Amino acid sequence: MDISSGLTEPVFRSAVVDDLPAIAELESSEFMSLAYPYFALRQLFDVHGSHWVVAELGGSICGYALLAVLDSHP
């Protein structure tokens, strides 16, 4: 909770390529040695970027989600 900015709920939005450094930092701090390296996150963004969502709190990214959607048409 970010009381200093008055925000108590995260704001969700579509991710943009400029979010990748913050996503990589979050990934590293949360998953340590199991974190995806930046290049892997960039590749995932290049393929699935339209399916990424970030959560911001006080202007900082505090979470993200990536969905991989399969084409169900043969």
C-alpha positions in Angstrom: 0.0 0.0 0.0 1.4 3.4 -1.0 0.0 5.8 1.5 2.4 8.7 0.5 0.7 9.1 -2.9 -2.8 8.5 -1.6 -3.1 5.3 -3.7 -4.1 2.1 -2.0 -5.1 0.1 -5.0 -2.8 -0.8 -8.0 -3.7 0.5 -11.4 -3.7 -2.2 -14.1 -2.7 -1.4 -17.7 -1.3 -3.1 -20.8 2.5 -3.5 -20.7 4.8 -1.6 -23.1 8.3 -2.5 -24.0 9.6 0.3 -21.8 8.3 -1.6 -18.8 10.7 -4.5 -19.4 13.5 -3.2 -17.1 11.1 -2.8 -14.2 9.6 -6.2 -14.9 13.1 -7.8 -15.0 14.0 -6.1 -11.7 10.8 -7.4 -10.1 11.4 -10.8 -11.6 14.9 -10.9 -10.2 13.9 -9.6 -6.7 11.0 -12.1 -6.4 12.5 -15.2 -8.0 16.2 -14.7 -7.5 18.2 -17.4 -9.2 15.0 -18.8 -10.9 14.2 -15.5 -12.5 13.9 -15.2 -16.3 16.8 -13.3 -17.7 16.1 -10.0 -19.5 16.6 -11.5 -23.0 13.9 -14.2 -22.2 11.5 -11.6 -21.0 12.1 -9.5 -24.2 11.5 -12.6 -26.4 8.3 -13.3 -24.5 7.2 -9.7 -24.9 8.0 -9.8 -28.6 5.7 -12.9 -29.0 3.0 -12.2 -26.4 3.3 -8.5 -25.7 -0.3 -7.8 -26.3 -1.2 -10.2 -23.5 1.0 -8.6 -20.8 -0.6 -6.6 -18.0 1.3 -4.6 -15.4 0.1 -3.3 -12.0 1.4 0.1 -10.9 1.3 1.6 -7.5 2.5 5.1 -7.1 4.0 5.1 -10.5 6.1 2.0 -9.9 5.4 -1.5 -11.3 4.5 -3.8 -8.5 3.3 -6.8 -10.5 2.8 -8.2 -13.9 1.0 -11.1 -15.6 1.6 -12.7 -18.9 -1.0 -14.8 -20.7 -0.2 -17.1 -23.6 -3.2 -17.5 -25.8 -3.4 -20.4 -28.2 -5.1 -20.1 -31.5 -7.9 -22.6 -31.4 -8.5 -22.6 -35.1 -6.9 -25.5 -37.0 
